[in-house]
Amino acid sequence: MFEHIERVPGDAILGLIEAFKKDTNPRKVDLGVGVYRDAHGNTPVLKSVKAAEERLLEQEETKSYIGSHGDPAYGNAILSLVLGEGSPLLTDKRASATQSPGGTGALRLAADFIRTNLPGKAIWMSNPTWPNHHGIFDAAGIERHSYPYVSASNTLDFDGMMDSLGRIPEGDIVLLHACCHNPSGFDLDKQQWQQVLNVVKQRNLMPLIDFAYQGFGDGLDEDAYGVRLLAEQLDEVIITSSCSKNFGLYRERTGCLILVAKNEEQMNNVRSQVAIVARENYSNPPSHGAAVVSTILGDEALRGMWLEEVDDMRGRINQLRSGFVDAMAPHGLAEKFDFIKQQRGMFSYTGLSRDQVERLRNDYSIYMVSSGRANVAGLSSDVLEYVAQAIADVSDT
């Protein structure tokens, strides 16, 4: 029965990982895979996470199921982290948290919830966006469209974005990146978020905000500005959150689907539907990562340790952005790549062409996604000059 099944191309980024592993060049540089790396090229386990895990090892008493919505302590902790301590949404019980297997799992929950409860509604995504956004909503059977986000000159195309949002059919879903836009690194400022809010209100759109990098842009609260603005000013919002980056819990698959409704009664109705979606997908989410997060956020000392670690990771990324532009200066390319200092988060849309990216990989063993997206966190001070020289060489062609 399997004889008719054809082989399909694998995920492009996973393919890059395999190619990088097989590369024997001692100077190889991986700017493709989307994980944070320290100065030694490692993706470390945070000290706060280690401390929380030690506590859990001693105190955990059961491995029983935690329910379709997940651990309540985790849900409450994430609601406060995302929406803010003392948010009126929490006081009025208008927000609900459902623990998920990573941010990807939260997006799939959102997709299935939309398909079942908002039938016929299409979703609009930025062009470009995280490629897996396409696959998740296609798999859920939701009609997909795009709005402009990056211009041909590799800048934020906010005018194009607003023009497109203003023509989206009423009631459709608009997917927004809260901060650290993946793959471009171009973020909206406060004034632009206000304009987005206005058009969402005018068109009666449903915002779905992907919040995968809280703390990696300008700060935990600063990065949440757009999320909190829309959640507090609109009756209904969908938010997906991830602890992969800011807690370093990539393999623990720790995420959350947050829904905001007009009032407590409507929230209870919505929450009941989300429980069914989760049950039909995976029944119960994994426990360990959520237990780590709730332990850290519920303990003053561990939370303080974690806040310092997030600050350090964000600071290192921003230093690498500045260092990269400085390294391009001897080649006369600092002005051309100055936008990298203004971008936020791990990723940068470098503006390099597919041919230039291929040459970097073949001639210099520098790996990045074919679109020119580079993971800035994959750099280190030791390789900046090498990468800058290589980019200068391919930029001459």
C-alpha positions in Angstrom: 0.0 0.0 0.0 3.0 2.3 0.4 4.3 1.9 -3.2 2.5 5.0 -4.5 4.0 7.3 -1.8 6.5 9.7 -3.2 9.5 11.2 -1.5 9.2 15.0 -0.8 11.9 17.5 -0.2 12.8 17.9 3.5 12.6 21.1 5.5 15.1 23.5 4.1 16.5 24.5 7.5 16.9 20.9 8.7 18.7 20.3 5.4 21.1 23.1 6.3 21.8 21.5 9.6 22.7 18.2 8.0 24.9 19.9 5.4 26.7 21.9 8.1 27.4 18.8 10.2 29.0 17.1 7.1 31.1 20.1 6.2 34.8 19.5 7.2 35.9 23.1 6.9 37.2 24.2 10.3 36.1 27.8 9.6 32.5 26.8 8.9 29.8 29.2 10.4 26.2 28.3 11.0 23.8 31.3 10.6 20.9 29.2 9.5 19.2 27.3 12.4 17.1 29.5 14.7 18.6 28.8 18.1 20.4 31.2 20.4 24.2 30.5 20.7 26.7 31.8 23.2 30.2 33.0 22.4 31.4 29.4 22.2 28.8 28.4 19.7 26.7 26.4 22.3 23.0 26.6 23.1 23.3 26.6 26.8 21.0 25.5 29.5 20.2 28.6 31.6 21.4 28.6 35.1 17.9 29.5 36.3 16.6 26.5 34.4 19.2 24.2 36.0 18.3 25.4 39.4 14.6 24.9 38.8 15.1 21.4 37.5 17.1 20.5 40.6 14.3 21.7 42.7 11.7 19.7 40.7 13.9 16.6 40.9 13.6 16.7 44.6 10.0 17.8 45.0 8.1 16.3 42.1 5.7 13.7 43.3 3.8 12.5 40.3 3.9 12.0 36.5 0.2 12.0 36.1 -1.7 13.9 33.4 -2.0 17.6 33.8 -5.2 18.1 31.8 -5.8 19.5 28.3 -5.3 23.1 29.4 -2.0 22.2 31.1 -0.6 23.2 34.4 -2.7 26.1 35.9 0.4 27.6 37.7 2.1 27.8 34.3 -0.9 29.3 32.6 -1.2 32.0 35.2 2.5 32.8 35.1 2.5 33.1 31.3 -0.7 35.3 31.4 1.1 37.7 33.7 4.3 37.6 31.7 2.6 38.3 28.4 -0.3 40.6 29.4 1.4 42.3 32.4 1.1 42.0 36.2 -2.2 43.5 37.2 -3.6 43.6 33.7 -7.4 44.4 33.7 -7.8 41.5 31.4 -6.8 39.2 34.2 -8.9 41.0 36.8 -11.9 40.7 34.6 -11.2 37.1 33.7 -11.2 37.9 30.0 -8.0 36.0 29.2 -7.4 32.2 29.2 -4.2 30.2 28.8 -3.9 26.8 27.3 -0.4 25.1 27.6 0.8 23.7 24.3 3.8 21.7 22.9 5.9 24.8 22.0 4.9 27.9 20.1 4.3 25.8 17.0 1.7 23.7 19.0 0.0 26.9 20.1 -0.3 28.0 16.5 -1.8 24.7 15.5 -4.3 24.9 18.3 -5.2 28.4 17.1 -5.5 27.2 13.5 -7.8 24.3 14.5 -9.8 26.6 16.7 -10.3 29.1 13.9 -11.3 26.3 11.4 -13.9 24.9 13.7 -15.3 28.0 15.4 -14.7 30.7 12.7 -15.5 28.8 9.5 -14.9 30.6 6.2 -12.4 33.1 7.7 -9.1 33.5 5.8 -5.8 34.3 7.5 -3.4 37.1 6.3 0.3 36.8 6.9 3.2 39.2 6.4 5.4 38.6 3.3 7.8 37.3 4.4 6.9 35.3 7.5 8.2 32.3 9.3 7.8 29.6 6.6 6.1 27.1 9.0 3.2 29.6 9.4 2.2 28.5 5.8 2.3 24.8 6.6 0.4 25.1 9.9 -2.6 26.9 8.4 -2.5 25.1 5.2 -2.7 21.8 7.1 -5.7 23.1 9.1 -7.4 23.9 5.8 -7.6 27.7 6.3 -7.4 29.9 3.2 -4.2 31.9 3.3 -3.2 35.3 1.9 -0.3 37.7 2.5 0.3 41.4 3.1 3.5 43.3 2.2 6.1 43.7 5.0 9.6 44.1 3.5 10.2 46.3 0.5 12.4 45.5 -2.5 15.1 47.8 -1.0 15.0 45.6 2.2 13.3 48.0 4.5 10.0 47.8 6.5 7.2 48.4 4.0 4.8 49.8 6.5 2.8 51.9 4.0 2.3 48.8 1.9 1.3 46.8 5.0 -1.3 49.4 6.0 -2.7 49.7 2.5 -3.2 45.9 2.4 -4.6 45.6 5.9 -7.2 48.3 5.0 -8.5 46.1 2.2 -8.8 42.8 4.1 -12.4 41.5 4.2 -14.1 42.2 7.5 -13.8 39.4 10.0 -10.7 37.8 8.6 -7.7 36.9 10.7 -4.5 38.9 10.5 -1.3 37.3 11.8 1.1 39.8 13.4 4.6 39.3 14.8 4.8 40.8 18.3 8.5 41.5 18.1 11.8 40.2 16.6 10.0 39.6 13.3 11.1 36.2 11.8 12.7 36.3 9.3 13.2 40.0 8.7 14.1 41.5 12.1 12.1 44.6 11.2 9.7 45.5 14.1 6.9 48.0 14.4 7.3 51.0 16.7 4.6 52.2 19.1 3.1 54.7 16.7 2.9 52.0 14.0 1.2 49.6 16.4 -1.4 52.3 17.1 -2.1 52.5 13.4 -2.4 48.8 13.2 -4.9 48.8 16.1 -7.0 51.5 14.3 -7.3 49.5 11.0 -8.0 46.3 12.9 -10.9 48.1 14.6 -12.1 49.7 11.4 -12.1 46.4 9.5 -13.3 44.3 12.4 -10.3 41.9 12.0 -9.3 39.2 14.4 -5.6 39.6 15.3 -3.5 36.5 15.9 -0.2 37.7 17.5 2.8 35.3 17.4 4.9 36.1 20.4 7.9 33.8 20.2 10.7 36.1 21.3 9.6 38.0 24.3 12.7 39.6 25.9 14.9 39.3 22.8 14.0 42.7 21.3 14.1 45.6 23.7 13.0 44.0 27.0 10.2 41.8 28.4 7.7 44.6 28.8 8.9 46.6 25.8 8.5 43.7 23.5 4.9 43.1 24.8 3.7 46.6 23.9 1.8 45.7 20.7 0.3 42.6 22.3 -1.0 44.5 25.4 -2.2 47.4 23.3 -4.4 45.2 21.1 -5.5 42.9 23.9 -6.6 45.8 26.1 -8.3 47.8 23.3 -10.1 45.0 21.4 -12.8 42.6 22.5 -11.1 39.5 21.0 -7.5 38.6 20.4 -5.6 35.4 19.9 -2.0 35.2 21.1 0.6 32.4 20.8 3.6 32.4 23.2 6.8 30.4 23.3 9.4 29.7 26.0 11.8 28.1 23.6 14.1 31.2 23.2 13.7 33.2 26.4 14.0 30.2 28.6 16.2 28.1 26.3 13.6 25.3 26.4 13.8 24.4 22.8 13.5 20.6 23.2 11.0 20.7 26.1 8.3 22.1 23.8 6.8 24.7 26.1 4.3 27.2 24.7 0.9 28.7 25.3 -2.2 29.7 23.5 -3.8 32.8 25.0 -7.3 33.9 24.0 -8.9 37.2 25.0 -12.7 37.4 24.9 -15.2 40.2 25.6 -16.3 39.0 29.0 -15.9 36.1 31.4 -18.9 34.2 30.1 -17.6 34.3 26.5 -14.2 33.3 27.7 -15.5 30.2 29.4 -17.3 29.3 26.2 -14.2 29.7 24.1 -12.0 27.9 26.7 -14.3 24.9 26.5 -13.8 24.7 22.7 -10.0 25.0 23.0 -10.0 22.1 25.4 -11.6 19.9 22.7 -9.1 21.1 20.2 -6.2 20.2 22.5 -7.8 16.8 23.4 -8.1 15.9 19.7 -4.5 16.9 18.9 -2.4 15.5 21.7 -4.7 15.1 24.7 -2.3 16.5 27.3 0.8 18.7 26.9 4.2 17.7 28.2 4.8 18.8 31.8 8.5 19.3 32.4 9.1 22.6 30.6 6.0 24.2 32.0 7.0 23.1 35.5 10.4 24.7 35.0 8.9 28.0 33.8 6.3 28.2 36.6 9.0 27.4 39.2 11.2 30.2 37.9 8.5 32.8 37.6 7.1 31.9 41.0 10.3 32.3 42.9 11.8 35.8 43.4 15.5 34.6 43.4 15.1 32.3 40.4 13.1 35.0 38.5 15.8 37.5 39.2 18.5 35.1 37.9 16.4 34.5 34.8 15.9 38.2 34.1 19.6 38.7 34.1 20.1 35.8 31.7 17.5 37.2 29.3 19.2 40.6 29.5 22.6 39.0 28.7 21.3 37.1 25.7 19.6 40.2 24.3 22.6 42.3 25.0 24.9 39.8 23.2 22.7 39.7 20.1 22.6 43.5 19.9 26.4 43.7 20.4 26.8 41.2 17.5 24.6 43.4 15.3 26.8 46.4 15.9 29.9 44.4 15.6 28.9 43.0 12.3 28.3 46.5 10.9 31.6 47.6 12.2 33.3 44.6 10.6 31.9 45.7 7.2 33.4 49.2 7.5 36.9 48.3 6.1 35.1 46.9 3.0 33.1 50.1 2.5 29.9 48.3 3.3 29.0 49.6 6.7 26.4 52.1 5.4 24.8 49.4 3.2 24.3 47.0 6.1 23.6 49.7 8.8 20.0 48.5 9.0 21.2 45.4 10.8 21.7 47.5 13.9 18.1 48.7 13.8 16.7 45.2 13.4 15.6 43.3 16.5 15.9 39.7 17.7 18.0 36.8 16.4 17.2 37.2 12.7 18.3 39.5 10.0 17.1 39.8 6.5 20.5 40.6 5.0 19.4 41.5 1.5 21.8 38.9 0.1 20.5 37.1 -3.0 20.0 33.4 -3.4 23.2 33.2 -5.6 25.2 35.1 -3.0 24.0 32.8 -0.2 24.9 29.8 -2.2 28.4 31.2 -2.9 28.9 31.8 0.8 28.0 28.2 1.5 30.0 26.6 -1.3 33.1 28.8 -1.1 33.3 29.9 2.6 31.2 27.3 4.5 29.0 30.0 5.8 25.4 28.7 6.1 22.2 30.7 6.0 18.7 30.3 4.6 18.5 30.9 0.8 16.2 33.9 1.4 19.2 35.7 2.9 17.9 35.3 6.5 20.8 35.0 8.9 20.7 34.1 12.6 22.8 36.8 14.2 23.1 34.8 17.3 25.2 32.3 15.3 28.0 34.8 15.0 30.8 35.4 17.5 33.5 38.0 17.8 36.0 35.4 16.5 34.3 35.0 13.1 33.0 38.5 12.4 36.0 39.5 10.2 35.8 36.2 8.3 32.1 36.6 7.6 32.5 40.2 6.7 35.3 39.5 4.2 33.2 36.7 2.7 30.1 38.8 2.3 32.3 41.6 0.8 33.7 39.1 -1.7 30.3 37.8 -2.8 28.9 41.3 -2.9 31.3 42.2 -5.7 29.6 39.8 -8.0 
